Amino acid sequence: MRFVYDDGGRAVAGYKGSAGDCVCRAIAVAAELPYSKVYEDLNELGNKEYKTKLRKTKSSARSGVHKATIHKYLKQLGWQYVACMGIGTGCKVHLCDGELPNGRLIVQVSKHLTAVIDNIIHDTHDPSREGTRCVYGYWTKS
């Protein structure tokens, strides 16, 4: 699968330094939204979260967003989740050519989200592990 460097408009929006903002970048790229809007929206949702025994931190667009918050935000934007893996099923779909549908996708792999547009990865690094990275699921616009 081809890879194209794309920070989702992070640098243009004036953000500097490194960050664990893959969720924000992937959504900005795939949904064609300004990075700063997605960043603000995710932080606003994170501020409404409650800390629990299992979830000791709130979501942050800069350092990590909880799965439930990702699902909530993308559903608000009209995206649908397609699971590619279940408990005990093993890996059926990989981040490689021909295993994902065409179109604008937000792909969930282990500890990372990346944007894939017409089978081209748009990210700040190539997360495919040479086509062996397992895809847990992906979001697509309904």
Backbone bond lengths (Angstrom), bond angles and torsions (degrees), N, CA, C in turn:
res aa  C-N    CA-C-N  psi(-1)  N-CA   C-N-CA  omega(-1)  CA-C   N-CA-C  phi
1 M - - - 1.453 - - 1.532 107.89 -
2 R 1.313 116.07 132.10 1.467 120.05 179.06 1.515 110.77 -68.46
3 F 1.319 115.10 154.82 1.462 122.98 179.23 1.519 109.31 -126.88
4 V 1.355 116.12 135.69 1.458 122.76 176.05 1.523 107.34 -126.56
5 Y 1.332 116.44 130.80 1.467 119.94 177.15 1.529 108.82 -67.98
6 D 1.338 116.00 128.06 1.464 121.14 179.94 1.525 108.11 -155.04
7 D 1.331 116.79 116.40 1.474 119.83 179.76 1.523 111.98 -93.55
8 G 1.326 117.30 7.92 1.460 121.22 176.68 1.513 114.50 71.85
9 G 1.318 117.52 13.49 1.461 121.13 -178.73 1.522 113.12 92.37
10 R 1.322 116.70 11.92 1.467 121.51 -178.31 1.528 112.15 -60.82
11 A 1.316 117.13 -49.72 1.469 121.05 -178.26 1.527 111.16 -65.17
12 V 1.330 116.49 -41.75 1.465 121.18 179.32 1.525 110.73 -62.22
13 A 1.335 117.00 -34.64 1.466 121.84 -179.96 1.528 112.01 -75.37
14 G 1.336 117.10 -6.15 1.457 120.56 175.84 1.515 115.47 94.91
15 Y 1.317 118.17 7.62 1.465 121.18 178.48 1.523 108.80 -81.99
16 K 1.336 116.50 137.84 1.462 121.18 -176.55 1.518 110.54 -126.19
17 G 1.327 115.39 163.15 1.454 121.08 177.26 1.518 111.91 80.31
18 S 1.305 114.52 176.71 1.458 118.99 179.24 1.520 109.52 -88.79
19 A 1.327 115.41 154.52 1.464 120.45 -178.63 1.522 108.96 -156.63
20 G 1.311 116.20 157.59 1.454 122.07 174.96 1.519 109.42 -92.15
21 D 1.325 116.24 58.28 1.465 121.94 -171.92 1.522 113.83 -105.72
22 C 1.324 117.94 32.34 1.464 120.32 -176.00 1.523 112.48 -60.15
23 V 1.323 117.97 -33.74 1.461 121.02 179.84 1.522 109.96 -63.98
24 C 1.305 116.21 -48.89 1.459 121.95 -179.75 1.529 110.74 -61.90
25 R 1.322 117.51 -45.63 1.466 121.74 -179.53 1.527 111.80 -63.32
26 A 1.332 116.43 -46.90 1.464 120.28 -177.57 1.520 111.46 -62.30
27 I 1.327 116.80 -42.30 1.466 120.29 179.30 1.524 110.51 -66.95
28 A 1.325 117.20 -43.71 1.462 120.99 179.82 1.531 111.02 -59.40
29 V 1.322 116.77 -42.85 1.467 120.96 -178.69 1.526 110.85 -69.42
30 A 1.324 116.88 -54.32 1.465 120.43 -173.63 1.529 112.82 -69.31
31 A 1.331 117.11 -38.16 1.466 120.54 -177.82 1.527 112.37 -87.72
32 E 1.319 116.61 -3.86 1.466 122.77 -178.86 1.528 111.37 55.73
33 L 1.339 114.69 47.85 1.461 122.28 177.85 1.522 109.68 -112.81
34 P 1.334 117.99 153.73 1.462 120.00 176.37 1.531 110.54 -63.70
35 Y 1.324 115.63 137.33 1.464 121.83 -179.43 1.528 110.69 -53.96
36 S 1.317 117.24 -45.47 1.468 120.81 -176.39 1.528 112.20 -63.75
37 K 1.340 117.93 -34.13 1.466 120.54 177.78 1.528 110.39 -67.48
38 V 1.321 116.97 -47.10 1.470 120.88 179.32 1.528 109.33 -62.10
39 Y 1.314 117.15 -42.53 1.464 122.95 179.34 1.532 110.35 -57.77
40 E 1.325 116.27 -49.20 1.473 121.06 179.97 1.526 111.73 -65.25
41 D 1.333 117.03 -42.69 1.469 121.12 179.99 1.529 111.27 -61.74
42 L 1.339 116.84 -45.46 1.464 120.22 -179.58 1.528 111.45 -64.64
43 N 1.326 116.56 -40.55 1.467 119.43 178.16 1.524 111.82 -67.08
44 E 1.329 116.92 -35.43 1.463 120.68 177.53 1.534 110.44 -64.08
45 L 1.335 116.71 -43.46 1.467 120.23 176.44 1.528 110.75 -65.19
46 G 1.329 116.29 -38.93 1.464 120.67 178.91 1.517 112.31 -63.09
47 N 1.322 116.98 -36.94 1.461 120.81 179.40 1.526 112.53 -66.34
48 K 1.323 117.49 -21.38 1.465 121.76 179.68 1.536 112.34 -88.16
49 E 1.331 116.98 -7.12 1.462 121.15 -179.48 1.531 110.90 -74.70
50 Y 1.318 114.68 158.67 1.464 121.39 174.76 1.520 109.17 -110.57
51 K 1.311 116.50 141.31 1.453 120.25 173.95 1.524 107.93 -77.35
52 T 1.325 115.82 143.56 1.456 121.54 177.58 1.529 108.81 -131.80
53 K 1.314 116.93 -179.79 1.465 120.35 177.48 1.526 110.70 -62.71
54 L 1.325 116.70 -37.95 1.462 120.51 -179.63 1.521 112.76 -85.61
55 R 1.308 117.24 -30.53 1.466 121.89 -179.11 1.519 108.28 -114.07
56 K 1.311 115.29 93.51 1.465 121.01 -172.77 1.533 113.79 -84.42
57 T 1.328 116.83 -11.24 1.468 120.44 179.72 1.526 109.88 -126.90
58 K 1.304 115.27 160.55 1.463 121.11 173.86 1.526 108.46 -92.83
59 S 1.318 115.41 158.12 1.465 120.39 177.90 1.522 110.53 -63.28
60 S 1.322 114.78 144.65 1.457 122.07 176.73 1.516 108.08 -140.09
61 A 1.310 116.76 129.21 1.464 120.64 179.63 1.522 111.24 -61.28
62 R 1.322 117.39 -26.04 1.460 121.80 -178.10 1.526 113.23 -84.21
63 S 1.324 117.31 -35.29 1.462 118.77 -172.00 1.525 115.01 -121.05
64 G 1.322 118.46 -1.39 1.458 119.76 175.92 1.520 112.48 143.65
65 V 1.318 115.14 140.33 1.461 121.68 -178.18 1.526 108.39 -122.52
66 H 1.326 116.43 131.51 1.461 120.99 179.56 1.529 110.42 -65.89
67 K 1.331 116.12 148.20 1.469 121.20 -177.22 1.523 112.63 -55.90
68 A 1.320 116.87 -41.92 1.470 119.88 -179.02 1.527 111.09 -61.16
69 T 1.324 116.73 -36.43 1.464 121.32 179.49 1.525 110.36 -71.42
70 I 1.335 116.97 -38.59 1.463 121.02 176.30 1.532 109.35 -60.39
71 H 1.325 116.41 -48.60 1.466 121.09 -179.09 1.528 110.65 -60.97
72 K 1.318 116.40 -44.02 1.468 120.56 -179.37 1.539 110.77 -61.12
73 Y 1.326 116.60 -47.53 1.463 121.12 -177.72 1.530 111.46 -64.12
74 L 1.321 116.67 -46.55 1.461 119.23 -177.25 1.526 111.71 -69.10
75 K 1.308 118.21 -32.55 1.468 120.22 174.64 1.528 110.10 -64.89
76 Q 1.337 116.93 -38.56 1.467 120.72 176.67 1.526 110.86 -60.96
77 L 1.330 116.32 -33.39 1.465 121.28 -179.38 1.529 112.43 -83.09
78 G 1.346 116.78 -4.64 1.459 120.35 178.06 1.518 114.97 89.88
79 W 1.322 117.62 22.43 1.462 122.02 178.96 1.525 109.40 -97.36
80 Q 1.343 116.42 151.66 1.457 122.61 178.73 1.515 109.80 -118.22
81 Y 1.338 115.50 144.64 1.464 120.99 179.41 1.522 110.31 -94.35
82 V 1.320 116.16 135.34 1.462 123.01 175.92 1.525 107.08 -119.39
83 A 1.330 116.75 112.38 1.464 120.95 -179.94 1.524 109.85 -76.47
84 C 1.319 116.18 139.55 1.464 121.29 178.91 1.521 111.50 -114.62
85 M 1.330 116.26 -3.78 1.454 119.80 -174.42 1.520 108.62 -150.28
86 G 1.299 116.71 145.79 1.453 121.69 176.31 1.516 109.69 -132.67
87 I 1.306 116.44 172.81 1.457 120.29 -179.34 1.531 109.16 -63.38
88 G 1.309 115.68 124.66 1.460 121.58 177.83 1.512 115.93 79.66
89 T 1.319 118.63 3.22 1.469 120.40 -177.30 1.521 112.95 -89.57
90 G 1.305 117.12 -21.13 1.449 119.59 -175.59 1.515 111.07 79.04
91 C 1.307 115.52 176.00 1.455 121.07 -176.24 1.529 110.30 -84.63
92 K 1.324 116.24 121.69 1.470 121.60 -179.57 1.528 111.91 -108.70
93 V 1.356 116.98 -27.81 1.464 121.72 -176.39 1.532 108.56 -124.85
94 H 1.328 115.08 133.37 1.460 121.41 179.84 1.521 110.48 -116.35
95 L 1.309 115.87 162.27 1.464 121.94 177.84 1.533 107.76 -82.62
96 C 1.332 114.80 73.06 1.463 120.92 -179.13 1.530 109.63 -149.38
97 D 1.318 116.38 168.92 1.473 122.22 -177.99 1.519 111.86 -56.80
98 G 1.325 115.80 136.34 1.448 121.81 171.66 1.516 116.48 84.61
99 E 1.320 118.85 -6.73 1.465 120.06 -177.85 1.524 113.22 -101.56
100 L 1.328 117.41 -8.79 1.461 122.16 176.83 1.526 108.75 -120.69
101 P 1.336 117.65 149.93 1.472 119.43 179.13 1.533 111.57 -71.42
102 N 1.307 116.06 160.56 1.465 120.73 174.54 1.519 109.32 -71.16
103 G 1.318 115.95 163.56 1.455 122.00 179.77 1.510 111.13 114.06
104 R 1.321 115.29 -170.80 1.459 122.35 -178.68 1.526 108.31 -94.67
105 L 1.331 116.62 117.20 1.455 122.49 -176.61 1.519 111.08 -126.07
106 I 1.323 115.71 148.81 1.456 122.45 167.92 1.516 104.54 -112.26
107 V 1.319 116.80 112.42 1.457 122.37 -170.11 1.524 110.85 -103.19
108 Q 1.339 114.85 131.82 1.465 121.15 178.58 1.523 108.95 -100.42
109 V 1.335 114.85 119.53 1.462 122.22 172.42 1.532 106.38 -120.80
110 S 1.307 118.22 -179.52 1.458 119.97 -176.62 1.530 111.28 -60.04
111 K 1.331 115.91 120.20 1.468 124.84 176.68 1.526 114.37 55.55
112 H 1.344 116.82 29.62 1.465 119.00 -177.86 1.531 110.29 -161.38
113 L 1.321 115.96 148.33 1.462 123.55 169.85 1.520 107.47 -120.86
114 T 1.314 116.57 140.28 1.456 121.17 179.19 1.522 109.38 -140.25
115 A 1.308 116.23 153.75 1.464 121.29 177.29 1.525 108.72 -94.12
116 V 1.333 115.56 134.96 1.456 121.27 175.38 1.529 106.79 -127.12
117 I 1.325 115.63 122.12 1.456 121.11 -179.47 1.521 108.13 -120.60
118 D 1.334 115.96 115.04 1.461 122.27 -178.70 1.530 112.00 48.67
119 N 1.330 115.43 50.78 1.466 124.45 177.96 1.527 114.41 62.93
120 I 1.331 116.54 28.46 1.463 121.70 173.23 1.523 107.18 -124.01
121 I 1.326 116.86 125.09 1.464 122.13 179.68 1.519 109.26 -76.26
122 H 1.330 116.92 129.57 1.461 123.21 176.20 1.524 107.02 -116.11
123 D 1.333 117.01 106.17 1.463 121.95 -175.49 1.525 108.83 -160.60
124 T 1.330 116.31 178.80 1.470 120.27 177.94 1.520 111.79 -88.63
125 H 1.330 116.83 -8.76 1.468 122.63 174.60 1.531 107.44 -152.70
126 D 1.312 116.59 165.00 1.460 120.66 179.37 1.526 109.45 -88.25
127 P 1.354 117.54 106.52 1.460 120.26 -177.73 1.530 114.36 -88.62
128 S 1.331 118.71 7.80 1.463 121.68 -169.99 1.528 114.56 -75.13
129 R 1.323 116.86 -18.54 1.475 121.14 -174.53 1.531 110.11 52.26
130 E 1.328 113.89 47.99 1.464 123.42 179.30 1.527 112.57 56.14
131 G 1.342 115.87 37.40 1.452 121.10 175.35 1.520 115.18 86.74
132 T 1.335 117.71 6.14 1.466 120.35 -178.28 1.522 113.28 -101.74
133 R 1.342 117.94 -5.92 1.476 120.86 -176.39 1.520 110.26 -71.74
134 C 1.317 115.95 128.39 1.450 122.64 -178.09 1.525 110.65 -76.64
135 V 1.322 116.42 135.48 1.458 122.82 176.69 1.523 108.18 -96.25
136 Y 1.340 116.23 122.09 1.469 121.17 178.13 1.527 110.77 -78.27
137 G 1.314 115.60 -33.74 1.457 121.35 -179.60 1.517 109.21 175.08
138 Y 1.314 115.52 176.07 1.457 119.12 178.82 1.525 109.72 -148.77
139 W 1.330 114.24 156.30 1.461 122.99 176.01 1.507 108.67 -102.04
140 T 1.309 116.28 139.26 1.454 121.76 176.46 1.529 109.01 -136.34
141 K 1.301 116.43 148.37 1.466 120.83 -179.91 1.524 108.59 -73.90
142 S 1.348 115.41 127.78 1.470 119.37 -177.85 1.512 111.93 -81.98
